[in-house]
Amino acid sequence: MYTLKRIFNPEIFQGKYKRNNYFEGWYYKIIDKSSENILAIIPGVAVSRHSEHSFIQFIDAKTGFTRYLTFPKQAFTYSEKELNVEIEGNHFNKQQMSLNLKDNDFSISGDIEFNDIVSFPKTLLNPGIMGPYSFVPFMECHHGIINIHSGLRGGLLFNGQSIDFTGGYGYVEKDWGKSFPHSWIWLQSNNFCHRDTSLMFSIASIPWFRHEFDGLIAFLRINGSFLRFATYTGAKIKELTVNDGILRVSIEDSEHILKLEASYGKGGILKAPKKGIMEVEITESITSTVKVELAEKPGRLIFRDVGENTGLELAGNYRKFATD
């Protein structure tokens, strides 16, 4: 059932009535104060005609080590009022993440608190990053931003090594639906010289009835201001190239020009969904770097910075988005 409560609260579990061809996952990214330790943890659930399970994915940016741990679907519990999910003693909400994972040569445990959270701004017409498409129930994949930027407190014991994340950075987003797009580019960073800066950019092939279109969603938060660039806002990609591991993008709307130049870093293999089955393997880097420039039209530069520990995915036939 597609309710207004779920539409305006994309962070909560959306799949209560889904019994087939469905996935939902939350992406938690944490960076310590020294930027020496960057981890992503993804709890979720996947349901198809042939199987159903809950899962927790893990990636260590420093080594590229990844792990996909499966649990019975019944191990996944959730709240209908807020983001609050649990999988066999591993607890995830907006303010905290508690881990207790062990699998052969891998173990991680501890508690991380998210403080000074900057939430994604909502309006009646734009309840989330997907804007008016948030109201379309048949979208193949929905995307939600939960925590644009936050501080961290706490630590983890990872394979016997104690890591203090106090004073570091946090970010949380999510996806849900039937399948990931067949092709996409995704980029995210909130580790800039200007501490309150946060960036996300994505372009993907979006099925639309019997056709498809290239859907753009992006935001840049600087100096307390929030700028949204998306297909539904009239923003357009004027340039997109991927050459020798360098992604270059230029986006324009009626007032601004946003330029990105990302250098692809070391990555690890994650699993992505297709019709509720986590069978697609993708490479994600969270050690990439992105240069950001924002100008007011016709070209007055108003912001420039470099984001470290950037998440970057180039998936499927991503070169189809290129303008050259």
Rosetta blueprint (number, residue, H / E / L):
1 M L
2 Y L
3 T L
4 L H
5 K H
6 R H
7 I H
8 F L
9 N L
10 P L
11 E L
12 I L
13 F L
14 Q L
15 G L
16 K L
17 Y L
18 K L
19 R L
20 N L
21 N L
22 Y E
23 F E
24 E E
25 G E
26 W E
27 Y E
28 Y E
29 K E
30 I E
31 I E
32 D L
33 K L
34 S L
35 S L
36 E L
37 N L
38 I E
39 L E
40 A E
41 I E
42 I E
43 P E
44 G E
45 V E
46 A E
47 V E
48 S L
49 R L
50 H L
51 S L
52 E E
53 H E
54 S E
55 F E
56 I E
57 Q E
58 F E
59 I E
60 D E
61 A L
62 K L
63 T L
64 G L
65 F E
66 T E
67 R E
68 Y E
69 L E
70 T E
71 F E
72 P L
73 K H
74 Q H
75 A H
76 F E
77 T E
78 Y E
79 S L
80 E L
81 K L
82 E L
83 L L
84 N E
85 V E
86 E E
87 I E
88 E L
89 G L
90 N E
91 H E
92 F E
93 N E
94 K L
95 Q L
96 Q E
97 M E
98 S E
99 L E
100 N E
101 L E
102 K E
103 D E
104 N L
105 D L
106 F E
107 S E
108 I E
109 S E
110 G E
111 D E
112 I E
113 E E
114 F E
115 N E
116 D E
117 I E
118 V E
119 S E
120 F L
121 P L
122 K L
123 T L
124 L L
125 L L
126 N L
127 P L
128 G L
129 I L
130 M L
131 G H
132 P H
133 Y H
134 S H
135 F H
136 V L
137 P L
138 F L
139 M L
140 E L
141 C E
142 H E
143 H E
144 G E
145 I E
146 I E
147 N E
148 I E
149 H E
150 S E
151 G E
152 L E
153 R E
154 G E
155 G E
156 L E
157 L E
158 F E
159 N L
160 G L
161 Q E
162 S E
163 I E
164 D E
165 F L
166 T L
167 G L
168 G L
169 Y E
170 G E
171 Y E
172 V E
173 E E
174 K E
175 D E
176 W E
177 G E
178 K L
179 S L
180 F L
181 P L
182 H L
183 S L
184 W E
185 I E
186 W E
187 L E
188 Q E
189 S E
190 N L
191 N L
192 F E
193 C L
194 H L
195 R L
196 D L
197 T L
198 S E
199 L E
200 M E
201 F E
202 S E
203 I E
204 A E
205 S E
206 I E
207 P E
208 W E
209 F L
210 R L
211 H E
212 E E
213 F E
214 D E
215 G E
216 L E
217 I E
218 A E
219 F E
220 L E
221 R E
222 I E
223 N L
224 G L
225 S E
226 F E
227 L E
228 R E
229 F E
230 A E
231 T H
232 Y H
233 T H
234 G L
235 A L
236 K E
237 I E
238 K E
239 E E
240 L E
241 T E
242 V E
243 N E
244 D L
245 G L
246 I E
247 L E
248 R E
249 V E
250 S E
251 I E
252 E E
253 D L
254 S L
255 E L
256 H E
257 I E
258 L E
259 K E
260 L E
261 E E
262 A E
263 S E
264 Y L
265 G L
266 K L
267 G E
268 G E
269 I E
270 L E
271 K E
272 A E
273 P E
274 K E
275 K L
276 G L
277 I E
278 M E
279 E E
280 V E
281 E E
282 I E
283 T E
284 E E
285 S E
286 I E
287 T E
288 S E
289 T E
290 V E
291 K E
292 V E
293 E E
294 L E
295 A E
296 E E
297 K L
298 P L
299 G L
300 R E
301 L E
302 I E
303 F E
304 R E
305 D E
306 V E
307 G E
308 E E
309 N E
310 T E
311 G E
312 L E
313 E E
314 L E
315 A E
316 G L
317 N L
318 Y H
319 R H
320 K H
321 F H
322 A L
323 T L
324 D L
